[in-house]
Amino acid sequence: MASDFLMPKLGLTMEEGTITAWLVPDGTEVTAGMAVMVIETDKVETEVEASASGPLHQRGAVGETFPCGAVIGWIGADAPAATAAAPAPSVAAPAAAVATAAPRPVAAAVNGGRRFISPNARRVAAELGVDLTTVSGTGPGGRIVAADVEAVHAAPPAEKKPVSGAPRTTPVTGGVTRTVPATAAARQLADLLGIDVGAVEPDAHDGYVTREAVARHVRARLRGAGTPATPAAQTPTEIRPLTGMRGTIAKRMHASLQQMAQLTLTMDAEMDAVVADRKARAEAGGAPGYTDYVVAAAARALRQHPTVNAQVTPEGIALLPDVHVGLAVALPAGLTVPVVRHADRLDLAALSAETTRLADAARTGKLTLADLEGGTFSVSALGMFGVDAFTPVINPPNVAILGVGRLRDEIALVDGRVESRRRMTLSLTWDHRVLDGAPAAAFAQQIVALLADPAALDR
């Protein structure tokens, strides 16, 4: 008996996923646990394994987005016909345009002219500046893997020849061709609607034609040349869609401010002891970053202030047993918050190693969903940009977040003497529904006290 192959739910916050590649042709005999497709969520791109053994009949097409739990295929000999109408994806093509497109088998939409590329290969290609259209795949089913990209990058220029696959050039006047950079989702939708990808305006940010750009192109054609949209008072130089990571940030931060009673207090921490401790550790062969000291202090303070390590649930304020601190990392596409698990149990050296690993993984696209789930408190640093204090926004479902300002020199009067001191401003935003100003200030005070005694951060 055939079993449904569903869009998986890979984390508590995942709501939908986009199919970026099928790793096996339609109808392939697969085994349970075998990687069969790649999906993209709002956080990561990851491979999905077969849930059972038998022939895989694909239903969802590359580039389509489906909610978690939607049927995107079947596994089994007696599965429904692969050409059955696909379920409505979360992001559909313009209705009028789709209605005019001739139906065709899903297998052709998924595999015809498509090239399979591993997420790691995409990352390596971006780092090395390699055009994936010049790469031949040596992985299973002709899949392009990282080694293929590295081989092309290392080859002499004369050996870098285009490979077969989906057309990547568009004829122009005089018989000359030009390359049209486009995402797989954009090409799939353009093929479906009979649109020339070369006629679509690319994204001004990275020069690629996206699925959204194809959809805008179709809507513009449907409006007709005689009914242009009403011009704005000023023509934008660029429009960046609120999609992907940027869209998720916009949605979550807006919801955070709407659903919580957020207040922020600031408090200065004396950092001379931390500066001295860090210098001693550097001379011994390794020094944590200043933010690592703050994360360690916050994690230990959360032990003594469990109301800050909490979530608001329909039943009430849920105090959480484990301390998992999220560390905000800035990326070109937005902000991501990988999580240092059991941060209160790590000494400074171990915590520093973990924050370094997470930051590197975030910047190279290697974070897993496990790295991003389960945070109970967050730390966000802007001191490296010369910021003294700011108002961080709580990352739901947390009830507080700590902002870290720059390390600065100040003149202080101590016992009648003028001295130079190293100070840092900490900005604590908390949900007033959960705790009041006095306990919030007491929590911040304990962080300040711990930073004055760095040896306590190894206990």
N, C-alpha and C positions, 0 to 999 in steps of 0.2 A: 504494500500500500504506500502511495506517495505521501511525503510529509511536506508541509509548507516551509519554505526558506524565507525567513523574515529579516527585515532591517533590524539589526540588533540594537539593544540599549546598553551602551558600553560604560555608562556612568550615571550617577544620580541626576546630573544636570543636562544630560543629552536629551534633546527633543526630536531631532531629525538628523538624517545623514544623506550625503550626495554620493552617488555611485560615480567614481572617477575612472574605474577600469574593471573589466572582467578578466581574470587571469587565465581562464580556460574557455574554449569555444562552447557554444550552446550544445547541449546533448552529451557533453563529456562525462564519462564514468568517473565519479569522484569518491573519495573515502572520507569518513568522518574525521575532522581535524585538519583536512587539507586546505591550504589557502586558495580561495577561489575568486575573490574580488577585493578591490580596494575602495574604501569609502572615506569621505572627508566630513568631519564634524566641525562645529564652530571652534574647536580647540586643536585637533590633530588630524592627520591623515594616517590611516591604519589598515592593515589587511584583515579580512574576515574569513573565518574558516567554515567549511561545510559542516552542517549540523547532523548530517547522516550520510550513509553510503548509497550510491546508485547514480543513475544518469541525472545530471543537473539540467533542468529546463529553466532558462532565464526569462524573466518577465520584465524586470525593470531595465531601462536603457541607460547607457553611460551619459552622465550629465544631469540626470533627473534626481530630484530630492524627495525623499519619502519620510514620513513620521516613523518613529520607532514602533516596531510591531507590524508594519505593513508587509503584505506578501509581495516579495520581489522575485519569486521563483518557486520551483518545486524540486524535490529530490525523490526519484523513484520511477520505476518503469511504467506505471500506470498514471503518470501525472497528466493534467489537462494539456491540451495542445499549446505549444510554445507561442503560437500566433494569436492566442486569446488577447482580448483588449487589456492593456495594462491598467493598473489602478492609477487614479489621478495622483500625480506627484504633488508635493507641497508647493513647488515653484513650477507653474505650467507655462507653456508657450501661449502667445496671444490666441484667444479662442477663435476669432474669425480666421486667422491664418491657418491654424491647425485644421479647421473644418474643411479647408480647401485642399489639404495635402492628402495624396493617395495613401491608404494604409499599406503597410508592408510588414513582413515577418520581423519579430523582435530580434531574431538571430542576425539578420542583416544590419539592423540598427546598432546592435551591440558590437558585432565582430567585423562587419564588412569594412575594410580599409582602416581599421583601428589598430593602434600600436599600444602594447602594454608596457608601462614604464614603472619601475618600483619607486616608492617615495624617496628612498635613499638616493637613487639615481638622479631624480629631479633635484635634490638638494646639492649633490656633488656637481651636477651640470651648472647650476646657478653659481656655485662658488668658483668654478673653473672657467666660466664663460663659454661653455660648450653648447652649440646648437644641437638639440636632441634629434633634429631631422637628419643630421649627418652620422648618427650612431646606429649600428646594427646590433640587434639583441642576441645574446647567446644563452639567456636564461630559459627556463621551461616555456615551451610554446613560443619561442622567439622574444621573450620578455627582455627589455633593456634593464640591466643591473648596473650597479656602481662601477664594477670593473670595466664594463664596456665604455662608459663615459671616460674613465681614466685612460683607457687605451687610445681613444680618439684624441684626447688632449695631448698625449705623449707622442703621437704619430707625426711624422713630417707633414708639412702642408699639402704636398702632392697626393698623400694617401688619404686625405680627409674628403671622401666622396659622399654624396647624398645616398640614402638608402631608399628602398621601395616603401610604400605605405600611402597614407592619405596625402593628396596633393598639398604642397606647401607654398606653391608659387601661383601667381595670377597673371595671365597675359595682359599686356598694356600696348599702347600704340607703338607701331614699328616692330612688333614681334619680340620686344624686350619683356622679360619677366621680372617680377619683384616678389620678395618674400612677404608672406602675410602671417605674422605671429598671431596665433589664436589658441585658446584653450580647447581641450578635447570637448568640453561641454558646448562651447560656441560652435565648433565644427559640426557636432552631432545635430544641434538645433538648426543650423543653416542648411545642412544636407536634407533634413526632414522637410523644411519649408521651401527648398529650392532657391535659397538665397546665396549669392556670390559673397563669400567672406571678404573678398577684397574690396567690396563696396561699402563695408561697415566701418564706421569711425572707431578707431581703437581707443583704449583707455589712455588718457593723457599722462597718467601717472607712470605706467610701465610699458606703454606701447603695444599691449596685447588686446586682441579682440576677445571680449568676454561674452558669456551667454546673455548677460543683461544688455550688452551693447547690441547684440543681434535682435533681441526683443524690442529695444528702442527703435532700431532701424525699421523693423516691421511695422510698429505702431505709427511711425512717421509716414511710411508709405500708405498705410490704410487711411490716414487723415487726408492725404491728397495734397498736391501742390497748391490747390486753390483755397485750402482752409488751414493756413498755418496757425500754429499756436500763438496766443497773445504774447507779444514780446514783453519781457520784463523791463523795469526801469534801467537796469544795468545788465549787460550780457556777461555771464560768468566766464572766467578763463578756464575753469575746470569744474566738473561735478564728480565727486567721489561717492558712489553709492554706499548707503549704510547697510552693508552686507558683510558676511563672514565675521572675522574677529571684531571689526569696527562696529558692525551692527549689534553683536552680542554685548559689547561694552556699553553701547548707547542704551540698549534695552535694560540691562541689569542696573546701570547706575541711575537711570531715570526711575526705575521701580524702587531702588534703594531709598532715594530721597522722598518718594511719594509715600512709601509704606512705613518709614521710621521717623521718630522724633530725634533728629541728629543734632548734637551740640559738640563743640570743640573747645578744649582748654589747651593752653601751652604752658610748658614748664622747662626751665633751664637745668641742664645736668652739668656738673663739674666733671671734666674729662681728663684732668691732669694725670690721675692714676691710670686711666686706660691708655693714655699716650705713652706713659712710662712702661706699662706692662707690654704694650705692643712692640715697643723698641727692644725690650729684652727678648721677646719671642723672635723678633726678626734676626737678632744677633745669634740666636740659637738655631736658626734655619727655617723658620716659617712663622708668619704673622697673620692673624685673622684680620679681616677688614673691620672698619669702625662699625659698620652696620651689623656685622656678626656679633659684636659685643651687645648691641642693642637688642637683637633678636634673642640672644641668650638671656639677657636680663628680663625681657618681657616674658619669655617662656617660664622662667622661675617665679616671676611675680604672679603669673596666671595660676600657679599651684595654690597660692595663698588667697587668691581672689577668684573663686570659681564662678561667680556671677558674670565675670567678664568673658569667661570661657564657656559660652552658652549659645543657645539658639532659641528663637521664639517659635513655638509650635501651636497648633490649635488647642492643645491641652494646657499650655502655659509655657513658662520659662524652663527649658530643658538644660540642666547643667551637665556638661560633657566630661567623661572620665579621662580622656586623653588630650594632650596638648599638641596640636599640629599647627605650626605657624606658617602662613602663606607669605611669600616674599615677592612683592611686585617687581617685575622685570619689564623694562621698556623695549619694544620691538618696532621696526618700521611700520608694521600694520596696526600697531596698537599696544595694549598692555596685557600681559599674562601673569598669572599668580601661581607659580609652582609651590609645592608644600613641603616643608621640612617636618617630617613625621617624628613624633615623640621628641620634639625639640628640647623639652625640659630635662631629658635624660642624657643629652649629648654634652660632652665637655667642649671647650672652645675649639680645639683642634678638629674634632670630628664634625662639629657644626659647620665650621668654615669649609671643610672639604665637601660637605653636602650642599651648601649654598653655592659653592663654585661649580659643582657638577650640574646643579639645576639651572644656573644662569647660562652655562655653556650649552646645555641641552636646549634651552629655550631659544637661544640665538642661532643654533644650527638646525632647528626643526626636529630635534630628537626626543622631545618630551613625550611621555606616554600619558594616557588618561589617569593611570595610578599616580603619576607625579602631580596631577592637577586637582585631584579630588580630596575631600575630607578636611579642608582647612577649618580651624576653629577660631582663628585670630589672624590678622594681617599686619604686615609692616611695609611701609612704602617710603623710600628715601629719595629726596630731591636735593640733598646737600651738595652733591657733585655738580649741580648747576648754579651754585651760589645762593640757594634759597635758605633763608633762616627759619621761617615757619610758614605753614600752609594749612588748608582745611581738607584733609583726606576724606574721601567718601567711603562708607562702610561697604565691604564686599559681602552681599547676602550669601548664606544665611547667618553670617557672623553678627555680633552685636557691638563690635568695636574694631578700630584700626588705629595704628600708631604711625605718625609721620615723623621722619627723621630729617632734621635740618643740617646745615653745614657745620663743620668744626671751625671755630673762630677764636681769635685772641681778643681778650678784653682786659681792661685795667680795673683792678679791684682794690678797695681799701681794707686791709687785714691788720687788725690790732694797731691801727694808726700808721701802717706802712703801705705804700703803694706797690702792688705786685701785679704781674701779668698772669692771667689764668686762661686755660683752654676750656671753652664752653660749647654746648650744643643744645639747641632748642628742640624739644619733643612736643609734637602736636597730637593729642589724643581725641579722637572723635568717638562718641559712644551713643547708644540708643537709650534715650531718656525713658522709654517705656520699661526698660529692664533695670536700670540703676540710676541713681540720682547723682548730683554733682559731687557730694562728699565722698562716696565710695569710689567714684571715678578718679577724683584727685588723690585718694589714698593709694590707688593702684599705680598711678603715675609717680607718686612719691617713692614707692618701693622700687620701681625701675631706676629712678635717680639714685637711690641709696645703693643698689646693687652695682651700678656703674662706678660708684666711688670706691668699691671694694672688688676689683676684678677677680681676686682669688676665689670669691664666692661663686663665680660663674663656672668653675670647674667642679663644683660640688653638687 
